[in-house]
Amino acid sequence: MPLTQFRVALRGDALLNSPRFNKGTAFTLAERKAFGLTGRLPSRVNTLDEQCERAYAQLEIRDSPIHKNSFLQSLKSQNIVLYYTILARNLRELIPIIYTPTEAEAISDYSHLFRRSEGLYLTLPNQETMEEDFLEQTKGRDIDLVVCSDAEAILGIGDQGVGGIGISSAKSVIYSLIGGINPAQSLPVVLDVGTDNEDLLKDHLYVGWQNNRVRGEEYDKFVDKFVQLVRKYFPHSLLHFEDFGVTNAHRLLRRYKDTHAIFNDDIQGTGAVTLSCVMAAVGVTKSRLADQRYIIFGSGSAGLGIARQLRDAIVSTDGLSVEEATSLFYLIDRYGLIKQSLSGDKVREDQQAWARSDEEWAGVKENGNGEIGLLEVVKKVKPTVLIGTSTHAGAFTREVVEAMAEGCDRPIILPLSNPSKLVEINPKDANDWTHGKALLATGSPFPPAKMPNGRDYIIAECNNALIYPGLGFGAIISKSRRMTDTMIIAGARKLASLAPALKDPDDALLPDFADAPEVNLEVAIAVAEQAIEEGIADVSWTKEHARERVTKALWRPLYGEYIFDEANGMK
């Protein structure tokens, strides 16, 4: 297969210092001569395989995950192709290094580790020049993906201020690595509206705006100005919101989702991959989504996102009304079961629609504050699906699990909290306490559990990266004007259809994470087809061409052949 040719105007050190175009020792002899590199590089020309071998050996000698993270960050700033190639060849090993949990540590120490810019930093006191700064960063670029965070709720470690650029950058990397989006066409952004993190406010090395977090109308105007710039200059891009606080995440998604292709991974991505998992599980039990009784333990952004996604799918696929579908859900938060009699500050506005009537719970045991706990809810509801997003380690006790197992043949138990030390139950215990009947998936990787017959039961990893890169790429390739609920459901249905458990009921509920690139390709195709079918795509081709178009557009980390652009090159 011939190499793709690129006309490049950079020469010498400028070329070697460009991570997008630098090949390092892989520049051919002809390219070295044409671009003034002969004396700037040692004589041996290496293949990409040889470069990977060398770089991986350098990575291996780093003695901790954070040092490995730092090495990979440095590599990314030198040679994009080599960086992504190493990640692609060691996907399962290195995702935890460049994303959760290691990236959380890097973000928390961002100001002390800072070396160079990772994207676009938009700071509230400088909003008068926001458009100028935005255009300066995007000049000459065709941006397909914008990932932004205000860093209020980063990866379970909370408010990290300007360090949120790290999560925007990491998400952009995964879109490229797993979803096939060209990294040159993605833009990581942090919206620096201050921080309430006292450690950062007192740190003299903190590189962000050292001010308490701005909220209310001033915050909304700042965010809106940014969103309108994205809509104005890149109307067909996907705008991905990441790690916004619970008070803003749902509100901003509702505000903008009908005017642009907006996606919030904490809400929709978590909801979509969990929906896929439940779809696969009900496929095993030969039932419907509408036949289940759902308890969601933890009702923040993730828990509510899962509830909404499951409810929307029930309405869409099983024909129930919204009210009928909502009645299948029992949400539990820090004050117990969400019910109508809880006082105002105990139930947020976005939880109100899920509040159960008090009459329904008359006679059920309450604590001294009138709150109903998980065990009592399980005993009364006899759920078929139990989902944990609480970060309350060990909350799914043996008594809870055994009470659930009494009420159904194959209980669906999904303890999704991250990291693994905060999981509601170790899947091994859930498997043992249900005598191998439970259908299980977790938010973090766990080893297989033993079935009563001695066979290994693979614990599916309910990882957003199995679906959100494909959802995004499908919206981008179809130039969709919105990311609709039905597009997300189409992607979730495709992911569920690939579950090993549908061929063997005692196998995993989701594909192996190592297969994430191939899985996301199928998701992207399904999403593009759905966008075209709904009439919100802005392309001339039909859904029958979606596979060809998506496959052709995939970006892969490969070196091209460079031809010096004499008309624009530096003399």
N, C-alpha and C positions, 0 to 999 in steps of 0.2 A: 504494500500500500504506500503510495507516494506521500512524502511529508507535505503538510500544509505550508504554503509560502506566505510570509509576512514581509511587508515593506516597513523597515524600521529606520527612523531618522536619528537615533542615538548612536554615539560612537564612544570608544575608549571607556574612561571611568564612569561616564554617565550611563553607559549601557550596563556595565558590571554592577552599578549601584541601583539599577531598576529591577526590583523583585519580579515584576511582570515579564521582563524580557531576558533577564540574566540566565545563562546556561552554565556559568562557571566553566569547569574543565570539559564540558560537553560541546563547547563551540568547536566546529570543524576547522580544519586548517584554512580552508577558503574563507570562512566567516571571520576568522581571526585577522586575516590579511585585509579583508574588505572593511572591517570595523575598527582597525587600529588596535588590536588586542594581542598581537604576536608577542610583544615584549611584556605584556601585563599578565600573562598566564604561563605556567610551566608547560613544557612541550607536549606531554602526553595528553591525547584526547581520550576522555572517558565516555563510556556509555552511561545511560541513565541507571541501568542495573548496577554498574560499578559505583556510581555516586551514592545510590541507595545503600549499598553494602557498607560503604565508608561512613555515611551519616548515621546509619542505624548502630554501628559499632560505637560511635561517639555518644549516641543517645544512651546506650546500655550502661556505660560507665557512670552516668549520673546516678547518685545514690538515693534520691528521693523523688516522689512524684512532682513536687514543686520545682525541683531542679530540671527534671525532664520537660516540664511545661515551659520553663524559661528557655531551654535549648530549642524547643520547637518554635517558640515565638521568634527567636533569633533567626532560625532557618527560614521562617515565613517572610521575614523582612529582607532576606537575601535572594531566595529562589523559590517562587511560587510552585513551579512544576515539581521540583524535588520534594518540597514540603508535602504537597497533596499526594504524591506517589507513595511516600513513606506511610502516610496515614492510611491510604487505601489498601496497602499491602499488609497492614497490621491493625485493621479496623477495631476489632474487639479489644485489643491490648491498649490502644492509644486514645480511643474516645474518652475513657475516664481521665486521661491526662489533659486533654485539651478542653474538656467540658466538665460536667459534674463527676466526681466531687472536687478534683484538683483545681479547676478554674475558680471555684469559690474562694479558695485560699489565696490564689493570685489576685483576685479582685479585692479581697479584704486588705491586702497589702499593696494595692495598686500604686499609691503615691511613692512608696519606698522602692518599688521595682521599676518605676517608670524609666523608659529609655527613649521611646519615640512614639509619634502619633499612630493611632490605630484606626482613625476614621474622622468623623465630623463631630466637633464639640460645640454645641449650641448652648450658650450661657444666658440666663435670663437678663442680667444687667446689660448685655450686649445685643438685645433683640432688635434694636434699631438697624443693625447691620446684618440681620439674619439672612435676608435674601442675597445680599452681596457675598456673605460667607458661604452660603449654600451653592451659589453659582460658581464661585472660585473653586470649590472642591469638586464640582461635577462637570466642569468645563470640558467639552469635547468627549464626554462619556455618555453612553446610552445605558441608563440605569434601569434595570429590571426589578431590583429588590432593594428595599430600604428597611433595615432592621433598627428599631429605636427602643430605648429604655430610659425611664426617668430614675431607675435604680432604687426605688423605694423598697422593693421586696425581692432581693437577689438570692436565688438558689438556697432558700432556707436560712440565710444569714442576715436578712433584713436590709436596712438602708445603707447603701455604700457610696452615695454621692456620685462624683464624676467617675469613679471606678466602674460604673455601669457600662462604660464603653467596652469593657472586657466581655460582658455577656452578649452585647450586640455583635461584637466581632466573632465570638465563638459560634453564635447561631449562624452567622453568615458563612462561616467555614463549613458547618454541617450541611447547609443548603448546597454548597458546591461539592463537597465530598460525597454526599449520599444522594442528593437531588439532581446533580448535574448542571447547576447554574454557574455560569462563567463568573469567577470571582472579580473580574474586572468590571462587571456590571452590577455589583452589589455595593451598598453603602451602609456601613455601621454608623449609628448616631447615638450620642448620649444627650439627653435634654437635662442640662444641669440647672435645676431649680433650687439648689441648696441641699442641705442635709440636716437631719435631726440626730445624726450619729455623734454623740458627745466626744468620742475618741477622735473622730476626724476634725471636729470643730476646734479641738485643742492641739492638733498635730501641726507643728510649724512647717512640716514637709508636705502637707496636703496640697495637691495641685489643682483642686477644684475651687468653686466659689464658696468661701468659708462663711456661710450664712445659713440661718435656719431655713428649712424647707418652706417654700412659698406655696400657698394653697388658695382655693377659692377662685374668684373671678380673674385675678391676675395670672394664676396658673393656667386657667382655661384659655385665656387670650394668647398666652405664649404657645401652648400646644396647638391651638387652632392655626396660628400663623405658620407654624411648621407644616402641619397637615396640608394647608392650602398651597404651600410651595411645592410639595410633592405632587399634589393634584394638578397644579398648573404646568409644571415642567416635565413630569413623567406620568401622564394620565393612565398609562397601561401598566404601571409598576404595581408590585405587591408591597403594601406597607404592613410590616410585621411589628406588632407591639409585644414587648417582652418585659416581664418582671415589674409591671406597674403595681402599686399598692391596691389592696382590695377595695378601697373607697373610690378608686379611679378606673380600675381595669374594666369592669362591666359597663360603667357609665360611658367611657370613651368609645368602647366597642359599639354600644347602642347608638351613639351620636353619629358615628362616621361610616358604619358598615353598609349603609344604603347609598352612599355617595362615592365610594371608592372601593377597590379590592383591599379590604382590611382583614388582618388575621391576628388574633391574640393566642399565642401558643399555650399559655397557662390556662386559658379557658377552653378554646376550641381544639387545640392540639391534644391536651389531656383528655378532653371529652371524646374526641374522635378515636384515639387509640383504645380507650376504655370501651367505647361502643363496639369497636371491632372485636375486642376480647369477649364481650358479652354475646355478641352475635355468633361468634364461634362456639361459645359454651351452649347457647340455646340450640345451635345446630347439633351439638352432641346429644342433648336431652330431647331432641325432636319436638321442641316447643316453640313458642313465639316470644318476642320481646314483651308483648302485651300480656302474656301469661305469668309474668314474674311479679314478685313483691320485692321492692328495693329498699334497703337501708344504706344511707350514705353517712358515714361517721367522719365528720369534718366538713364544714360548710363555708369554707373560704372560696377563693377564686377557682381553685381546682375542683372542689366538691360541687359547687354550683354549676360550673361548666359541664361537669359530667352529668349532673341531673338534667340540665337543659338539653344536652346532646342526646341523651337516652330518650327523653320525653319527645323531642322533635322527631326522632327516628320511629318511635311508637306511633305517633300521629301519621307520619309519612308512609310507613310500611304496613301498619296494621289497621289504619283507618279509624282510630279512636279520636275523640275530640281532645282539645288541650286539657280541659277540665278532667275528663276521664283518665287521661294519661298521667296528669299530675297526681291524681289520687293514689297511684301505685307507689309513690315515693314517701319515705319517712327520713327526714334529715335531722341529724343530731349535731349540735355544736357545743361550745364550751358550757352552755347552760342547759344541756340535755336536749331532749326532743324539742324541736321547734314547734311550738303550739301557740294558739292565739292569745292565751292569757299571760304569756311572758311579757314583762314590762318593756317599754319602748327601747331602752338602751341595751336590752338583751337580744333583740331581734333587729337586724339591719333591714333597710328598705328592700334590698334585693333578695332577702330571705322571706319576705312577707307572703309571697304567692305559694310558698311551700308549707305554711303553718297549718298544723292539724287542729281540728276543732276540739275543744275541751270536753264536750259531751262524749266524744269517741273514747276518751281516756278516763272517764269516771271510774273510780274504784281501783285504778292501777297505782301501785306503790310509788310514792314520790319521796324526795328527800325533804329536809326541813325548809328548803327555799321553794318548794312547789315544783321541782324539776324532776324529770323522768329520765333515768339512765339507760344505757345501751342494753343491759341484760333484760330489763323489764320490757323494752321495745321488742327485742327478739322473741321473748316468750309470747307476747301478745300477737305480733304480726306474723310470726313463723315465715321469715323472709326466705326467698330462694337465691337472692343476690345480696352480698354484704361487701361494701366497698369502703376502704379506709383511706382518707386523705387528711388525717388529723395531726400527724407527726407525734402521736401519743403512743410511745413504745409499749407493746404488750397489752394494748387495750382490748384486743380480741382474746379474752381469757378462755381457758378450757371450758368453763361453764357456759360461756357465750357460744362457743363453737359447737359443743354437744347439744345445746338447746336448739341451735339452728339445724343441725343434722337430723334431729328428731322430726323436723317438719318437712323434709324433702329428701328425695333419693340421692341427688347429686348436687349438694350445695355449691354455689359459685362464690368463692371467697377471693377478693382482690385487695390485699393490703398494699397500697400504692405509695405510702409515704417514703420520702427520701431524706437523708441517706439510709442505708440499711439498718443502722443502729436505732432509727426512729420508727421502724416498721411496726405495724399494729400486731403482727404475729409472725413468727418464723414459719415459713411454709411447711417445714418438716413437721412442726407441731400440728398444724392444721390438717396435714395429711394423716398423721398418726391418730389424732383425736376423732377423725371421721372414718377411720379404718380404710383409707384410700379412696373414699367416695368423692372427696372435694375436687372441684375443678378450680385450679389455682393459677394466679399470675401475680407478679410483684412489680413494684416500681424500680427496684434495684436488682442486679443479678444475684441469684442464689444457686447453690449446687442442687442437683436432683434429689428428690425424696424417694424413699423406698416404698413400693407398693406391698401389700400383704403377700403377693406371690413372688416377692423378691426382685421384681423388675423396677428399673429406674423410672420415676415420673419426672419428666423435664418441666421445670418451673419456667413458664413463659415470662419474659421481661416486657412489661407493659411500658415500653419506651416510646415517647413521642416521636423520636427520630425515625421510627418505623413508618410514619405517615406524614408528618408536617412538611418535609421537603418535597414530597410528591404532590401534596395539596397545593403548595405554593407554585411549583413548576407547572402544574396543570393550569392554574389560573393565569400564569405569566404567558405560557405558550399560546393560550387561546385568547390572550388580550382581554380577559374578562373584565367587565366594568365593576363587578362585585364578587365577593366570595360568599356565595349563598349557602344556606343550611343544607340544601339538597345536593350541592356540589360536595360538601363535606361528608354527607351521608353516602354518596356514591363512592368516594374514596375509602370510607370506612368499610363499606360492603365489599369492595374489592380486596382490601387487606384481610378481612375475615375469611373470604373465600380461599385464601392461601394458607389457612391454618392447618398444620399437620393433624390436629385433633379431628378434623372432618374425615380423614382417612382412617385414623385409629383413635378411638375415643379416650384412650389413655396416653395420648401424646400431647405435645404442647399446644396451648390455645393460640399462639401466635408464631409466625416464622422466626427462625433464629436471627439474632441481630446481625450476624455476619452476612446475611443475605439482604440487608437493608437497601443497598443500591438497586438490586433487581426488583425488590418489592416496591420501592418508591417509583420506579419506572412504570409499573402496572397501575399504581395509584394515580400518577400524573395523567396517564392515558384516560382512565375512567373519569377524572375530574374535567379534563378538556372535552371529552365527549358530552358530559352533562352540561357544561357551559354552553356548548353549541346547541344542544337540544333545547335549552331554556331560552335561547335567543339573546344571551347577554355577552356572547363572544364577539370580538371585532376582527374576525378573520374571514377570508374568502373561501377557505377549504371546508369540507364537510367532516362530520364525525367519523366517516369511514377512513379518512386520511389521518386521524389523530395519532395512531401508533407510528406511522411513518414520520410525521412531523415532530413528535416528541423525541423519537429515537435519533433523528437527524440533528436535533438541536442540543443534545446532551454535550456538556463540556467534559472533557477528560484531560488529565494532566499528561500532556505529551509535548515534546519539543517540536517546533516547526523549523522550516528552513528560512533563514533570514536573507533578505536582499536589501542592500543599503539604499535608502531613499535620498538620492542626491539632491533632489529639488528642495527638500526640507531639512536635510541634515546639517549638522554643524561643520563648518569648514575649518 
